[in-house]
Amino acid sequence: MTERSLAHTGLAALFDVTVTVESTERHKPLPDPVWHAVDALQMPREHALFVGDSTHDMFAGKAAGVLTAAATWGPFSSAELTTAAPSFWLANMRELQPLVERLEQEAT
């Protein structure tokens, strides 16, 4: 359904990998979905950033050994997200690109 939705909206070409509930046997907040994505992208974990809007996302990212960014426009409050200690905070989507660019510069 995810891939159909992305294709229908014209967004499919923007994603190299999609991870759904069918992708792994174990699910968030366990690290398996994040590992699946990082492995499929052939990316070192220390260079990965997992953006999510829930504590489950943040806990999964931390357990997977990647940086995490909490999207504060989702269903979880900042107070709830704080319990998962995200690496970064995003107040809106426009903040994502500068963060990624900064992380890329720091990695080189």
N, C-alpha and C positions, 0 to 999 in steps of 0.2 A: 504494500500500500504506500509506503514511504517513497519508493522509486517511482510509482505511478503518479503520485502527487507532485514530486519534483519535476517529472517530465511534463505534466499538465501545465504547471506554472512557468515552464521554461527555465527552471533553475537547475536541472539535472547536470548540465555541463559545468556548473560551478563547484561540484563536489567530486573529488577523486575517489572517496570512499564514503559509504554510508553504513552505519552500524544500527541494527534494529534488534529487537528482542530475539529474533531468530538467529542472530549472528553468533551468540555465545550461550553456553548452558547456564552459566552463572551471570547474574545481572548486578547493576548498580545497587548498592554502594560498593560492591566488590570491584576489583580493578579489571576484570576480564574484558568488558567492552572497550575500555580505553586501550588495553594492551592489543586487542584485536585491531583497532584503528591504527595505532602506532606501527604495529608490525606490517599491516597492509600498505602503509605509506612508506615503509622502510626508513623510518625516521628514528634517530636516537632519542630515547625517552627524555634525556636532559634538554633536548631542543623542542619538545612538544609543549603546547599550551592547550589545556582543556577548558573551554568556556561553557558554563552551565548556569542554570537559574535555580538550582535546588541544592539542598545539603547533600542529597544522594550523589549529585554530580561532583561536588567538591570532595566528598569522601572517596569516591571512586578514583578521581584524578590523583589525590594525594597517595592513596594506596598503590596506584600504578607508577608512582615516582615521577610524575610530570607536574609542571606548573599549572595552577588553576586560576581562573578569572571568574568571579561571581558577577553575573548579569543581574543587576538589582531591579530590572523591570519585570521580572517574573513573579510567580505566585508566592515565593518565600520572602519574608521581610529581611531587612539588613540584620536585625538582631538574630534571626534564625540562621542566616548565612554565616554570621560571625562565629557561631559554634563550630563550623567546619574549617575555620582559619584559612580562607582563600589566599593565594599568593598576591592577587590583584583584585581590584574592584572596578567594575564598569557601570557607570550611571546611564549610558546610552550606547547605541551601536557605533556612533561616530568615534568613540574612544578606542575601539578595537584596533583599527588600522595603525594609529600611532604607537600603541602598545606593541603590536607585532613588529613594526619597524624598529622600535627601540630594542626589543629582544634579539632581533636579527643582527643589529649592529653590535650588541654586547657579545654575541656568539662568535663574531669574526675577530 
